[in-house]
Amino acid sequence: MKTLFLGIIFLIVSLSVVFGGHYFIYFSLLKFFDIQSVWIKLSLILSFILLPISFVGASVLTHYFHNGFVNWFYMISGLWLGVVTTLLGFFIIVWAIYGLFALFTWNINLKILGSLALIITFFYSIYGIWNVYNPRIKEVTVNIENLPEEWQNKKIVQISDLHLGHILGKDFFEKVIGKVNLIDSEAIFITGDLFDGMGDDFDYVGEEINKIKAPRGIYFVTGNHETYFGLDKVNKILEKSKIKTFDNNVFEVNGLQILGINYPDRFERINMEESIKKIEGFDSEKPSILLFHSPSQIKSVKNAGIDLELCGHTHGGQLFPIGSIVKLMYYGVDRGLYTDGDFSLYTSVGTGTWGPNMRTSAPPEITIINLNKK
């Protein structure tokens, strides 16, 4: 009952934000372009009601039907959501400029500013779509105290949030695996949301994972979308692969502890420090890498004695201007490398995409982490 109640609240808030954003764009279009025609106004109102509903409808359909029409419907409705989010950001900038000029009683042409916002949104959206299919290689160096000699000056690779499903499928996964295999890494870490939570044709996943070159293993921890998809389904797909999955446990490989804590069920919380300390065989005095999907409870993780934590989940906001909001939500650890004494955290912005097939806030990445002894 509690889960249902929280789910309804979340849905109401989400729809309020979506329709509120569409109303803001509608209001802005009327003001910027001095629209007086009743028919144009009605057309905009109808479009701005039906288009956001279409994404909700497409999301529901994808859970029950798996065919080309549903895939395209979901992709197009998602792209609209991405475009309108980007346009919302640029319209906010236009109003900020207008307010600044009004403050100094300067004249400005709102129609020109509005037109520029539309043009920039168009080209920025195309750039965002291109980003999705072209993940970058990001390289960082992490120093770990008492790192075993076998791991010194070695590379590990993190991929996260691929969201394989209706939109990103076998071709995309093959491309990612191809790039990973060019790196010559010791181990691969997948920090959740490998699956989008929708789709039924995942026979290729195990086959592609088995092509990965990683002499010290491939490790996977679940994310929130695995809980939506169903952990039994995930385990069945991955059981044919050589991937190592976690059940809040630890693998010790050549003196380095590799831990994984699975993402909790919906609306449930866990105490990270307690969860880590309960893992049988974990020794806080030995060097360790923790895989957990979300960069939360950072102090608790540090207090538990973890040297390096690898996370994902945030997507770096994925879409402009959401990136700035996500940075505030995660207190600045929403992306990249963060260090605090002997503790390091790396948050990947993700290798794939969710919802809108667009990334304007943070280009997707495959992360190379060079391990050095501190």
N, C-alpha and C positions, 0 to 999 in steps of 0.2 A: 504493500500500500504506500509506504514511504517513497519507494522508487518510482511508482506511478505518479505520485503527487509532484515529485521533483522533476520528473520528465515533462509533465504538463506545464509547470512553471517555466522550464527551460524553453519549451516550444512557444509559449506565449511571448516571452521576452524576445526570442529570436525573430519571430514574425513581426513584433512591434518595431524592432530595429530595422528590419528589411523594408517594411512598408513606410516607416518614417523616413528612411533614406530616399525612397522613391518619391515621396511627397516633396521632400526638399528639392530634388532635381526638377520635379514638375513646377514648383513655385519659382525656381531659379530661371527655368526656360521661359516662363511667362514674363518675368521681369527683364531678363537680358534682351529678349527679342520682341518685347512689346506685343505679345500675341493677344489678339482681340477676338479672333474667329471662334465661335461657339463650337463648330465642328472640329477644329484642331484641338481645342481644349478637351472635348469629349473623347477624341481619339487617343490623346495622351493619357487621360484618366483610365480608359479601358485598357490600354497597353500596360500601364504601370500597375494595374491590378492583376491582369492575366499573366504577365511575364514572371513576376516573382512566384506566383502560384504554380507556374509550370515547372520550376525547379523542385518544389516540394512534391508535386505529382510525379515527376521523373524519378526522384529519389525513392518514392514508394514503389513505383513500377519495377525498378531495377532489383528489388528484393524478391519479386515474384516471377519476372519474365527475363529471359536472356536471349535476345535476338538483336539483329542489326538496327531495327527501327528504335527500340528502346535505348540502345547505346547512343545513337545519334541524337535522340530527343534529350537524353541526359547531358550529353556533351554541349549541345547548343544552348540549352537552358542554363547550364553552368557557366558557359562563356558570357552569357548576358549578365549573370550575377557578377562576374569578374569585371566586365566593362562598366557596369553601373557603379561598382565600388570605386573604380579608378576615376570615373567622371565625378563622383561625389567629392573625392579628394581635391580635384582641380577646381570644382565649383566653390568649395570652401575657400580656396586660395583667391579666387576671383572676388568673393565677398569681402575677404580680408583686405585686398588691395582697394576695393571700392570704399570700405570703411576708413582706411588710412587717408585716401584722397579727400573724403568728405570731412575728415577731422581738420585738414588744412585748407578746407574750402577750395580745393582744386577740382577742375572739371575732368571727367574721364568718360569714355565711351564704353558703356557696358556691353553693347552688341559686339564690339571688336574683341573685348576680353572673353565674352562667352564663346565666340567663334573660335578663338585661339584655344580655349579649354577643350572644345569638341575635337579640334584637329589634333591636338597633343594626345588626347585620350585615345584616338584612333590609332595613331602610330605607336604609342606606348603599349597598347593592348597587343598589337602585332608582335612587338618585341617580347612581351610577356608570354605569348604563345610559343614563340621560338625558343625561349628559355627552357620551357618544360622538357623539350626533346634534346637539349644540349647541356647536360650537367657538367659543371666545371670540376677540375681537380684542385682541391684546396690542401695545402701542406703546412703542417705546424710541427713544432718540436716540444716534447714534454719531458721534463726531468723528474725521475723517480728515485727516491732514496733507497739505497741497497738493492738496486735493480740487478738481477742475476746476470752474470757475464754472457750467458746464452742469448739474452734479449738486448744487450747493449748495441746501440747503433743499428737497430733493426727497425723495419717499417711494419706497422699494422694499418689496416684500412677499416674505416667506419662508413657504412651506408645506412640510411635510415629513411623511414617514411616513403617507401616506394609506392605504396597504395596500388598494388597490382589488382586489376579488376576489369571493369567495363571499358575504361578509357586507356589506361596504360597496361599493356599486356606482354605477350611473348617477345615481340620485336624490341620493345623498350628494354625489357629485362636482359635480352641478349646483348644489347648495346652496352648496358651497364656492366655486365659480366666481362665483356670484351675489354672495356677500359680498366676494370679491376685487375685482369690478368696481365696487363702490361706493366703493372707496378712492382711486381716481384716482392710481395709482402709475406710476412711470416704467418699472420692470422687475419681473419676477416670478422668484423663485429657488426651485426645487424640489430639496431636498437629500436625495434618495434615498428608496427604498422607496415609490415611487408605486404599485407593484404589490405584492400580498401574496405572489406566487409561486404562486398557484393560480387556476384559472378559465380560461375560453376565450373569453368573449364580451366583448371590449374594443373593439369598433368605435366605441363612443361616446366613447372617451378622446380621440382626435384631434379629433373634432367639438367637444367641450367646450373643449379647449385653444384651439382657433381662435376661440372666443368671448371669450377673455381680452383685456382692453384693457391693453396695455403697449407704449407707443411705442418703448421702447428694448430690447425683447426679453423672451422667456421662456427661462429657462435651466434645464437639468436635468442632474444628476449621479446616477450609479447608487448604490444602496445594497446591502446584503447580500442583500436579498430579490430584487433583480433578477438577482443571480448564481444564486440558487436557481431562479428562473423561466426563465432563459436569455436572455442578452444579444441573441441573434439575434431572439427573439420580441419583446423590448422594442423593438428598433430597427425591426422591421417594423410594430409598432403605431404608433410615433411618427413614422414617415417621412411620414405623410399630414398631419402637423400642422406648425405654424410654429415649433415649439419648437426651441431650439438645444441639442444634446447635446454632451457633452465626451468627448474621448479623450486626456486629460492634455494639454490645450492651453489657449490663451488667446484671448479676444476683447477687442480694445480698442475701447471705445465712448465717444466724446466725451472722450478723454483718461483714462478709467478702465479699468484692466485687470480683466477678469473671467475668473478661472481655474477650472478644474474638474479634480479628480483622481478617477477612478472607483474604486469600492470593489474591493479585491483579491479574488481567488478564495478559496474556503474555506480557512481555516487558513494562508493566506499573509500575510506581513507586508511592508510597504514602508517605506522610509526617507523620511519626508515632506520633509525639507529637501533631500535629493538629488533627489527626484522633482520638486519645485517648480523647483529651479535648472536642471533638464534641459529644462524646457518652452521650446521655441523661441520667441523673441520676448519672453519675460518680462524686465522691467526692474525690479529691486528698488527703484530710486530713484523709480519712478512709483507713484501711488496704486493700490491693488489690493484686490479682493475675491476670496476663495477659497471655493469650494464643495467640501466633503468631508463624507461622510455621518456620520462618527463624531468626537467631540471628543477625539482622541488625539494624542499627540506635540505638545502645544501649544508647547513651547519650540522645537522644530524648525521649526514653522511660523513663529513669530515671528522666529527667526534667519534664515529665508529672505527676510525683508523684506515679509511680508504685512501689510497694514493691518487688514483685517477678514476673519475667517473665519466662515462660516455652516455649522452642523452640525445634525444631528438624532440619530436612532438610539436615544437613551436612553429615550424616552417619559416621562422623569421618574420612571421606575419603574412607571408606569401603575396599579399596584394597591397599596393599603395592605396590609402595611407595607413593600413592596419599595422604595418611594421612598427610604427612609433607607439601604438597602443600596446602591442605585445611586449615591447621593450620595458614599458612601465609595469606591466602585469608580472613580468618575471624578474624585475629589479635589475635589469641590465645583463642577465645571464641567458638571454633568449637566443644567443648565437655566439659562436666562436669560443676562444680559450679564456678561461678565468682561473687565476691562481690565488691561493691564500696559504702562505707558508709552504708546508709539504704537500698540500692538497691541490689537485688540479681538476678542473671540470671542462669538458668540451661538449658544447651543444651544437649538433649539426642542424642546419636549416632544412635538411631533408634532400633526398635524391629524386623524389617524385612529386606528386601534387595531389591535393584533395579538392573535390568539388569543381570550382572553375578551373578549366584546363589552361591556366595562366599563372605566371609568376613574375610580378613586377617589383615586389618589395625585396626579395632575396632570391637570386638565381640558385638553382639546385646544385648540390655538390656531392662529390665523392672525396672523402677526407683521408689524406695520408698523415699518419701520426708517427714521427720519428722518436723512438724511445732512447733516452740517454740516462746514464747514471748520475744522480745528483751528488 
